[in-house]
Amino acid sequence: MTTTIPWELATGLAARAVHAARAHRAADPHGFHRRHDDPEAWNQWARRARVTRTITAALQVPTDIVLVTDDPHRTYPTRTGPVPGDLITITDPATRRAWRFIPDHTTPGEGWLLLDRCPSCEAEVPVARIATLADLGDYLDPDTDTWVIDEARDAALHQPGCVCASPTVGG
């Protein structure tokens, strides 16, 4: 019988390691089980671990609440052809809210785009550039006049007729 340890109770190294393995296995069963299959798979796994360490340092969160998986909606060109992009999910243990990020290619490895719901059509769009905890706080602070980034207005990301989409950006 397999039992799931609630993450807030997983305080020792062994318990946290089992919790992390189960979370990765649940989020990406194929990728997790095949990470040792060949050098390419291992390189992808190690690169995602590096992404995890970088974003956890920037946002001051523990590594065991971060999952980096294939982005089902975005691919990136490489020398050998397109590959799935990274989708970074950070689940706040206090609220269970999942925060999602994608790489910001204007600052490779040092910044991310926060994904959030469009207030008009509910599509998930990049809304803010994040490099530090303060950047996330600035986006979330109700007392701040934060402007969404240009990528948020990409018409291809919104539902047809959405008032938040700009026909001049990405469309």
Backbone as CSV, one residue per row, in Angstrom:
resi,resn,N_x,N_y,N_z,CA_x,CA_y,CA_z,C_x,C_y,C_z
1,MET,0.845,-1.177,0.000,0.000,0.000,0.000,0.889,1.239,0.000
2,THR,0.592,2.161,-0.881,1.343,3.402,-0.950,0.532,4.507,-0.296
3,THR,1.172,5.216,0.615,0.490,6.347,1.231,1.206,7.624,0.822
4,THR,0.449,8.687,0.739,1.028,9.971,0.389,1.237,10.767,1.661
5,ILE,2.444,11.237,1.837,2.764,12.045,2.999,2.440,13.493,2.653
6,PRO,1.573,14.137,3.428,1.334,15.559,3.147,2.651,16.314,3.244
7,TRP,2.900,17.209,2.290,4.209,17.860,2.210,4.541,18.589,3.498
8,GLU,3.544,19.156,4.176,3.826,19.903,5.403,4.307,19.002,6.538
9,LEU,4.062,17.700,6.424,4.550,16.757,7.428,5.874,16.112,7.024
10,ALA,6.269,16.313,5.787,7.492,15.701,5.278,8.683,16.572,5.654
11,THR,9.176,16.405,6.881,10.229,17.295,7.363,11.623,16.688,7.300
12,GLY,11.750,15.399,7.446,13.065,14.779,7.373,13.501,14.610,5.925
13,LEU,14.791,14.411,5.721,15.321,14.266,4.366,14.664,13.106,3.628
14,ALA,14.543,11.952,4.269,13.962,10.791,3.597,12.502,11.059,3.209
15,ALA,11.735,11.621,4.116,10.327,11.904,3.825,10.199,12.934,2.717
16,ARG,11.027,13.978,2.753,10.984,15.007,1.706,11.405,14.430,0.368
17,ALA,12.395,13.523,0.361,12.858,12.905,-0.885,11.758,12.034,-1.493
18,VAL,11.078,11.263,-0.672,9.980,10.427,-1.167,8.858,11.307,-1.692
19,HIS,8.544,12.368,-0.959,7.502,13.297,-1.409,7.879,13.897,-2.767
20,ALA,9.133,14.333,-2.929,9.582,14.924,-4.194,9.497,13.906,-5.334
21,ALA,9.928,12.673,-5.086,9.853,11.637,-6.127,8.411,11.389,-6.538
22,ARG,7.530,11.309,-5.572,6.116,11.080,-5.893,5.524,12.246,-6.670
23,ALA,5.889,13.459,-6.307,5.373,14.636,-7.017,5.860,14.651,-8.458
24,HIS,7.137,14.357,-8.671,7.681,14.311,-10.037,7.058,13.168,-10.829
25,ARG,6.916,12.025,-10.206,6.310,10.874,-10.871,4.879,11.180,-11.291
26,ALA,4.130,11.864,-10.433,2.736,12.194,-10.750,2.649,13.247,-11.857
27,ALA,3.548,14.222,-11.837,3.492,15.315,-12.813,3.980,14.894,-14.192
28,ASP,4.978,14.014,-14.243,5.569,13.611,-15.526,6.040,12.161,-15.430
29,PRO,5.099,11.200,-15.397,5.491,9.799,-15.205,6.498,9.308,-16.235
30,HIS,6.260,9.595,-17.499,7.158,9.130,-18.558,8.555,9.736,-18.393
31,GLY,8.620,11.045,-18.255,9.913,11.713,-18.125,10.671,11.289,-16.880
32,PHE,9.960,11.130,-15.767,10.620,10.746,-14.526,11.190,9.335,-14.624
33,HIS,10.409,8.406,-15.140,10.875,7.014,-15.228,11.974,6.840,-16.283
34,ARG,12.034,7.703,-17.268,13.000,7.546,-18.362,14.209,8.471,-18.218
35,ARG,14.348,9.180,-17.103,15.420,10.166,-16.947,16.818,9.560,-16.996
36,HIS,16.948,8.277,-16.750,18.254,7.607,-16.784,18.486,6.828,-18.077
37,ASP,17.559,6.893,-19.025,17.625,6.051,-20.220,18.827,6.330,-21.119
38,ASP,19.179,7.580,-21.284,20.284,7.933,-22.174,20.840,9.286,-21.747
39,PRO,21.998,9.670,-22.281,22.598,10.950,-21.883,21.697,12.158,-22.152
40,GLU,20.925,12.122,-23.220,20.035,13.249,-23.534,18.945,13.405,-22.474
41,ALA,18.343,12.291,-22.071,17.304,12.339,-21.040,17.889,12.807,-19.716
42,TRP,19.073,12.302,-19.378,19.706,12.714,-18.126,20.080,14.201,-18.178
43,ASN,20.556,14.674,-19.321,20.903,16.084,-19.468,19.668,16.966,-19.270
44,GLN,18.525,16.556,-19.832,17.299,17.325,-19.649,16.904,17.352,-18.176
45,TRP,16.997,16.223,-17.505,16.673,16.143,-16.080,17.588,17.055,-15.263
46,ALA,18.887,17.007,-15.537,19.848,17.833,-14.805,19.637,19.318,-15.097
47,ARG,19.294,19.655,-16.345,19.034,21.050,-16.697,17.806,21.550,-15.944
48,ARG,16.778,20.722,-15.853,15.580,21.130,-15.121,15.868,21.278,-13.625
49,ALA,16.749,20.465,-13.106,17.155,20.620,-11.706,17.858,21.962,-11.517
50,ARG,18.664,22.354,-12.498,19.346,23.652,-12.450,18.327,24.798,-12.505
51,VAL,17.311,24.664,-13.357,16.239,25.659,-13.433,15.550,25.761,-12.069
52,THR,15.274,24.614,-11.462,14.635,24.591,-10.146,15.478,25.343,-9.124
53,ARG,16.773,25.041,-9.073,17.639,25.710,-8.100,17.694,27.211,-8.334
54,THR,17.697,27.628,-9.589,17.789,29.050,-9.902,16.522,29.796,-9.486
55,ILE,15.357,29.264,-9.849,14.116,29.977,-9.511,13.831,29.927,-8.011
56,THR,14.216,28.839,-7.347,13.987,28.784,-5.900,14.843,29.812,-5.179
57,ALA,16.057,30.031,-5.664,16.914,31.056,-5.059,16.323,32.448,-5.294
58,ALA,15.836,32.699,-6.501,15.291,34.013,-6.832,14.014,34.314,-6.050
59,LEU,13.166,33.309,-5.869,11.878,33.532,-5.210,11.871,33.109,-3.739
60,GLN,13.014,32.649,-3.250,13.172,32.303,-1.844,12.158,31.254,-1.385
61,VAL,12.039,30.176,-2.184,11.147,29.071,-1.844,11.956,27.779,-1.799
62,PRO,11.477,26.771,-1.095,12.195,25.492,-1.059,12.095,24.753,-2.400
63,THR,13.136,24.018,-2.724,13.170,23.311,-4.008,12.096,22.230,-4.114
64,ASP,11.670,21.673,-3.002,10.724,20.569,-3.091,9.285,21.011,-3.367
65,ILE,9.041,22.298,-3.579,7.701,22.739,-3.986,7.696,23.190,-5.449
66,VAL,8.803,22.930,-6.155,8.946,23.352,-7.550,9.006,22.122,-8.455
67,LEU,8.231,22.159,-9.538,8.277,21.119,-10.561,8.523,21.786,-11.907
68,VAL,9.473,21.250,-12.664,9.729,21.723,-14.025,9.359,20.578,-14.963
69,THR,8.383,20.831,-15.830,7.883,19.812,-16.750,7.844,20.374,-18.163
70,ASP,7.502,19.517,-19.128,7.315,19.978,-20.501,6.132,20.932,-20.556
71,ASP,6.306,22.018,-21.261,5.217,22.962,-21.487,4.367,22.410,-22.629
72,PRO,3.106,22.104,-22.381,2.275,21.514,-23.436,1.897,22.495,-24.547
73,HIS,2.165,23.791,-24.344,1.727,24.799,-25.313,2.861,25.503,-26.045
74,ARG,4.096,25.347,-25.594,5.195,26.105,-26.178,6.369,25.190,-26.503
75,THR,6.935,25.375,-27.661,8.163,24.668,-28.028,9.221,25.712,-28.349
76,TYR,10.461,25.285,-28.286,11.579,26.174,-28.555,12.502,25.524,-29.570
77,PRO,13.031,26.321,-30.494,13.917,25.759,-31.519,15.290,25.401,-30.932
78,THR,15.841,24.286,-31.407,17.219,23.909,-31.068,17.906,23.478,-32.359
79,ARG,19.176,23.173,-32.257,19.919,22.723,-33.447,19.361,21.431,-34.017
80,THR,18.746,20.616,-33.163,18.227,19.326,-33.615,16.719,19.335,-33.843
81,GLY,16.099,20.506,-33.753,14.656,20.613,-33.962,13.960,21.141,-32.727
82,PRO,12.658,21.381,-32.842,11.932,21.958,-31.713,11.843,20.997,-30.527
83,VAL,11.922,21.562,-29.333,11.774,20.798,-28.098,10.733,21.485,-27.224
84,PRO,10.074,20.725,-26.355,9.109,21.362,-25.454,9.818,22.369,-24.550
85,GLY,9.150,23.469,-24.304,9.678,24.443,-23.360,9.476,23.966,-21.934
86,ASP,9.989,24.725,-20.997,9.815,24.404,-19.587,8.560,25.079,-19.053
87,LEU,7.811,24.347,-18.288,6.707,24.895,-17.516,7.082,24.690,-16.057
88,ILE,7.229,25.777,-15.334,7.672,25.734,-13.944,6.459,25.977,-13.061
89,THR,6.176,25.023,-12.180,5.036,25.142,-11.279,5.547,25.165,-9.851
90,ILE,5.173,26.201,-9.134,5.522,26.332,-7.720,4.216,26.294,-6.946
91,THR,4.073,25.299,-6.074,2.850,25.150,-5.297,3.094,25.649,-3.878
92,ASP,2.397,26.702,-3.522,2.520,27.298,-2.199,1.952,26.324,-1.170
93,PRO,2.778,25.847,-0.228,2.285,24.864,0.738,1.207,25.422,1.666
94,ALA,1.224,26.724,1.918,0.247,27.312,2.834,-1.135,27.428,2.210
95,THR,-1.188,27.762,0.917,-2.479,27.998,0.262,-2.840,26.937,-0.764
96,ARG,-1.866,26.109,-1.151,-1.992,25.095,-2.207,-2.184,25.726,-3.583
97,ARG,-1.997,27.050,-3.697,-2.103,27.714,-4.996,-0.875,27.365,-5.822
98,ALA,-1.111,27.044,-7.073,-0.016,26.746,-7.999,0.292,28.001,-8.806
99,TRP,1.542,28.423,-8.774,2.039,29.539,-9.561,2.788,28.951,-10.733
100,ARG,2.536,29.443,-11.942,3.163,28.869,-13.133,4.008,29.930,-13.831
101,PHE,5.170,29.480,-14.295,6.128,30.356,-14.958,6.671,29.665,-16.204
102,ILE,7.096,30.473,-17.155,7.843,29.983,-18.313,9.107,30.817,-18.414
103,PRO,10.133,30.313,-19.096,11.366,31.095,-19.225,11.123,32.410,-19.964
104,ASP,11.816,33.445,-19.519,11.829,34.726,-20.228,13.092,34.717,-21.077
105,HIS,12.928,34.577,-22.370,14.094,34.439,-23.244,14.849,35.741,-23.463
106,THR,14.353,36.842,-22.881,15.141,38.075,-22.921,16.208,38.069,-21.829
107,THR,16.054,37.191,-20.833,17.033,37.041,-19.749,17.229,35.561,-19.455
108,PRO,17.829,34.807,-20.376,17.916,33.347,-20.224,18.516,32.911,-18.891
109,GLY,17.763,32.079,-18.187,18.240,31.518,-16.932,18.193,32.463,-15.752
110,GLU,17.749,33.694,-15.962,17.741,34.658,-14.862,16.395,35.316,-14.643
111,GLY,15.436,35.056,-15.523,14.126,35.652,-15.378,13.067,34.751,-15.985
112,TRP,11.837,34.944,-15.553,10.727,34.119,-15.988,9.521,34.998,-16.258
113,LEU,8.557,34.451,-16.971,7.287,35.118,-17.198,6.242,34.423,-16.337
114,LEU,5.561,35.186,-15.495,4.491,34.663,-14.671,3.263,34.472,-15.546
115,LEU,2.647,33.310,-15.452,1.402,33.047,-16.167,0.226,33.302,-15.220
116,ASP,-0.785,33.963,-15.751,-1.993,34.212,-14.964,-3.173,34.255,-15.922
117,ARG,-4.356,34.283,-15.385,-5.572,34.272,-16.206,-5.894,35.674,-16.707
118,CYS,-6.262,35.759,-17.971,-6.749,37.001,-18.554,-8.048,37.366,-17.846
119,PRO,-8.202,38.612,-17.419,-9.435,38.987,-16.720,-10.672,38.970,-17.628
120,SER,-10.473,38.977,-18.923,-11.599,39.006,-19.848,-11.988,37.611,-20.338
121,CYS,-11.011,36.857,-20.867,-11.359,35.571,-21.492,-10.893,34.347,-20.708
122,GLU,-10.170,34.569,-19.598,-9.687,33.490,-18.733,-8.562,32.651,-19.334
123,ALA,-8.043,33.028,-20.499,-6.903,32.297,-21.062,-5.675,32.536,-20.186
124,GLU,-4.803,31.545,-20.116,-3.567,31.700,-19.353,-2.550,32.419,-20.230
125,VAL,-2.093,33.581,-19.769,-1.170,34.411,-20.545,-0.020,34.866,-19.659
126,PRO,1.141,35.164,-20.255,2.241,35.737,-19.469,1.891,37.171,-19.094
127,VAL,1.971,37.497,-17.805,1.520,38.809,-17.350,2.607,39.683,-16.738
128,ALA,3.707,39.072,-16.293,4.745,39.863,-15.627,6.103,39.190,-15.777
129,ARG,7.130,40.016,-15.879,8.506,39.520,-15.858,8.938,39.400,-14.402
130,ILE,9.500,38.245,-14.054,9.865,37.960,-12.670,11.337,37.551,-12.616
131,ALA,12.112,38.278,-11.828,13.496,37.897,-11.573,13.762,37.771,-10.074
132,THR,12.872,38.370,-9.271,13.032,38.334,-7.817,11.666,38.208,-7.158
133,LEU,11.682,37.942,-5.870,10.450,37.892,-5.091,9.746,39.245,-5.132
134,ALA,10.512,40.326,-5.152,9.927,41.667,-5.215,9.140,41.878,-6.509
135,ASP,9.608,41.302,-7.619,8.862,41.428,-8.881,7.496,40.761,-8.762
136,LEU,7.459,39.578,-8.160,6.185,38.893,-7.958,5.295,39.716,-7.035
137,GLY,5.883,40.235,-5.971,5.122,41.063,-5.042,4.570,42.315,-5.698
138,ASP,5.344,42.917,-6.589,4.884,44.111,-7.292,3.661,43.795,-8.141
139,TYR,3.670,42.634,-8.802,2.517,42.224,-9.611,1.294,41.974,-8.722
140,LEU,1.512,41.365,-7.562,0.404,40.979,-6.688,-0.115,42.112,-5.805
141,ASP,0.683,43.134,-5.573,0.324,44.221,-4.666,-0.856,45.025,-5.214
142,PRO,-1.984,45.032,-4.497,-3.147,45.775,-4.997,-2.932,47.289,-5.005
143,ASP,-1.920,47.759,-4.311,-1.649,49.201,-4.258,-0.678,49.666,-5.332
144,THR,-0.292,48.781,-6.237,0.660,49.128,-7.277,-0.043,49.227,-8.622
145,ASP,0.336,50.219,-9.387,-0.180,50.340,-10.752,0.737,49.571,-11.687
146,THR,0.578,48.254,-11.719,1.420,47.404,-12.542,0.797,47.243,-13.923
147,TRP,1.612,47.446,-14.937,1.175,47.241,-16.316,1.580,45.847,-16.735
148,VAL,0.684,45.134,-17.413,1.052,43.818,-17.908,2.022,43.966,-19.076
149,ILE,2.809,42.953,-19.290,3.829,42.982,-20.340,3.193,42.797,-21.715
150,ASP,3.924,43.170,-22.750,3.422,43.071,-24.123,2.977,41.656,-24.478
151,GLU,3.700,40.648,-23.985,3.359,39.252,-24.289,1.939,38.904,-23.851
152,ALA,1.409,39.618,-22.863,0.052,39.351,-22.380,-1.006,39.746,-23.398
153,ARG,-0.634,40.597,-24.332,-1.601,41.066,-25.320,-1.547,40.275,-26.627
154,ASP,-0.739,39.223,-26.672,-0.621,38.397,-27.876,-1.976,37.776,-28.203
155,ALA,-2.562,38.206,-29.305,-3.904,37.760,-29.690,-3.997,36.239,-29.827
156,ALA,-2.901,35.590,-30.194,-2.914,34.137,-30.369,-3.141,33.397,-29.046
157,LEU,-2.926,34.058,-27.925,-3.074,33.420,-26.620,-4.480,33.566,-26.041
158,HIS,-5.275,34.459,-26.597,-6.593,34.778,-26.056,-7.708,34.101,-26.845
159,GLN,-8.881,34.091,-26.253,-10.070,33.614,-26.941,-10.444,34.644,-28.017
160,PRO,-11.048,34.205,-29.112,-11.450,35.150,-30.165,-12.331,36.273,-29.599
161,GLY,-12.018,37.497,-29.978,-12.786,38.653,-29.552,-12.439,39.198,-28.187
162,CYS,-11.429,38.652,-27.538,-11.050,39.127,-26.202,-10.584,40.577,-26.283
163,VAL,-11.103,41.413,-25.393,-10.762,42.832,-25.395,-9.338,43.096,-24.916
164,CYS,-8.715,42.136,-24.244,-7.348,42.322,-23.749,-6.290,42.024,-24.808
165,ALA,-6.701,41.373,-25.882,-5.756,41.010,-26.948,-5.558,42.192,-27.877
166,SER,-4.342,42.335,-28.333,-4.033,43.399,-29.277,-3.777,42.761,-30.637
167,PRO,-4.432,43.222,-31.665,-4.212,42.629,-32.990,-2.817,42.896,-33.528
168,THR,-2.058,43.815,-32.900,-0.718,44.122,-33.400,0.350,43.286,-32.728
169,VAL,0.022,42.571,-31.649,1.013,41.758,-30.941,0.735,40.291,-31.223
170,GLY,1.652,39.617,-31.891,1.583,38.179,-32.104,0.434,37.719,-32.991
171,GLY,-0.424,38.577,-33.420,-1.577,38.133,-34.157,-1.415,38.401,-35.603
